[in-house]
Each structure stands twice: as structure tokens, then as C-alpha cells.
Amino acid sequence: MKKSILITGANGQLGRALNSVLKEQLDSDTIILNTSSREPTAYCPILLDITNPLAVTNIVQDLNPDIIVNCAAHTAVDLCESEKEKAYEMNALGPKNLAVAAHAIDAKFIHISTDYVFNGEKKTPYTEEDETNPQTVYGQTKLEGERLVQNHCEKFFIIRTAWLYGEGKNFVNTMLRLAEDKGEVGVVRDQFGTPTSAQELAKAIVFLMNTENYGLYHGTCEGIATWYEFATEIYRLAGKAVKVKSLTTDEYPTPAKRPKYSVLENKKLKELDYYMKPWKDALQEYMKDKI
């Protein structure tokens, strides 16, 4: 029996990683339905604006997928501060529209959220039960998206992740680009989190979609790092002789406040006996194609 999986934001880092993992792990009877808000392509043939409830309803009813994975979001954290309406539409109303449509056809719905739903003041890893308190427009709109998903469908998986990198614009590729014409790079050393490979997150998504253990999850690689340590490891693996200069958050001001500490504990995934790779191992695997 054929199964179909609809992916929104399929052109992004996670969408591409998910396609890669699905093609490796699933059988030939699985159909992947890639959507994007941009011009249709052979890879991403379906045009879908998740902020348009009628368009979402029509496409979901027409394609009737078994599973919907929402990888679409307004993830430009600083830009969200000046584009509040767009951020709310993409990060809150869009997920709501998808959740309503998924519920109507009894499809499983997987939605990706963020560490920014927390205030970053904790000193130990955040679990799924910890109190949320977002400090930015991005975090506020993503948290509202979580709530709307929970309120509008039953078969949902919400996965909070952090410090994501994959195929596209991200910290790893920025560091490698800067290494081409700079001998020294300044990186913040007083923010703590866990670098997470899009490939590793995609594997966790596929694991969960094959269960009925619905609910809220954290999904990051294992371990703790600062951006400084992350950059240092990138250059070590790439064999780049770049000096990494340690900066404080105050020395690198941004429009949106960054969490001081946003390490997530994958408590609920571990209860299902599922473990994501240590961040250094996942980065090494990712860097194989970069060296």
C-alpha cells in the first residue's frame, strides 16, 4: 500500500536532509510530495503558501498525504524583530493551517520548533517539561505555533531543535567561507548550545513518524558547545589555519537577544530508546563532503 509524505519548506536545509533520509530508509511505495513557496522546480514541484488557509486546505485535501512535515518557517531571527507580522504568519498561523488540514484528513503532522521558546537563563539542559519564556519575536511566534498545533490536531509531533546546519546557509558554511579570505575570525564564547546536523534531525523525524507516540519532543545532537568551540572544531576538521578570536555577547550585539544557554535534553526521545549522535561525530560526518 502506497504511503505519501508531504513536506513544506522542502528547499531548506531540513527539507533537503529529510528527502535524503527518506530515500535511503523508505521503500519504493513511499511518495514524497515536496512543496515550496517559491517557483516550482522538478525537485519541488508543488507551490504552497502555508499562510494561506484556503490554499493549504485545497492542496492537502487534493493530495491526501498520510504524513505532513512542516519544515517551513521564518527563521531569520534578527529579521523577525522588524517583520513581526510576517513572522507570526509563517511561524504561528502557517502551522495552524497545516494542523487543521492534517486533522481533517486524519494525517500525522510533524512540526519543527526551536530552543528560542526558552529564556536561556537555565544552567542545565532544558527538558520538554520546562517552562517556556521566549525573549524574541522569533521565539514568541514559534511558541504560539506550538500551541496552535496542539489545539488543532491530535496526531502531532512537535520537535524543538537548535543550532541546525545542513545544505544551505548556516554557521558551518559561513565559517568556511570566512576562512577563504580571513586569517582571524571573531566568535562568541559565552553562549551555550548543541550544534545539530539536519541529517541527524531528519533521521529522528523519520523514526517518530513511524510511531504513534505523539507529543512534544526535543531533538538535538548530544553534548554541549559554545559557538567558539563549534568554530574551532569546524576549522580543525577542515584543516584550516584560522585563528578563532573569543568574543562576548556584548561585543557582538544583534537585534534579537540570543539565549545564553539553550542546551536541550532529548528526554522523551531517549524514553523511546532513540539517541541522536554526539555533535562532534555528526559534524565530522557532515564535513567529509566539505574537505
C-alpha positions, 0 to 999 in steps of 0.5 A: 500500500502506497504511503505519501509524505508531504513536506513544506519548506522542502528547499531548506536545509531540513527539507533537503536532509529529510528527502535524503533520509527518506530515500535511503530508509523508505521503500519504493511505495513511499511518495514524497510530495515536496512543496515550496513557496517559491517557483516550482522546480522538478525537485519541488514541484508543488507551490504552497503558501502555508499562510494561506488557509484556503490554499493549504486546505485545497492542496492537502485535501487534493493530495491526501498525504498520510504524513505532513512535515512542516519544515517551513518557517521564518527563521531569520531571527534578527529579521523577525524583530522588524517583520513581526507580522510576517513572522507570526504568519509563517511561524504561528498561523502557517502551522495552524493551517497545516494542523487543521488540514492534517486533522481533517484528513486524519494525517500525522503532522510533524512540526519543527520548533526551536530552543528560542521558546526558552529564556536561556537563563537555565544552567542545565539542559532544558527538558520538554517539561520546562517552562517556556519564556521566549525573549524574541519575536522569533521565539514568541511566534514559534511558541504560539505555533506550538500551541496552535498545533496542539489545539488543532490536531491530535496526531502531532509531533512537535520537535524543538531543535537548535543550532541546525546546519545542513545544505544551505546557509548556516554557521558551518558554511559561513565559517568556511567561507570566512576562512577563504579570505580571513586569517582571524575570525571573531566568535562568541564564547559565552553562549551555550548550545548543541550544534545539530546536523539536519541529517541527524534531525531528519533521521529522528523525524523519520523514526517518530513518524513511524510511531504513534507516540505523539507529543512534544519532543526535543531533538538535538545532537548530544553534548554541549558547545559554545559557538567558539568551540563549534568554530574551532572544531569546524576549522580543525576538521577542515584543516584550516589555519584560522585563528578563532578570536573569543568574543562576548555577547556584548561585543557582538550585539544583534537585534534579537537577544540570543539565549545564553544557554539553550542546551536541550535534553532529548528526554522523551526521545531517549524514553523511546530508546532513540539517541541522536549522535554526539555533535562532534561525530555528526559534524565530522560526518557532515564535513567529509563532503566539505574537505 
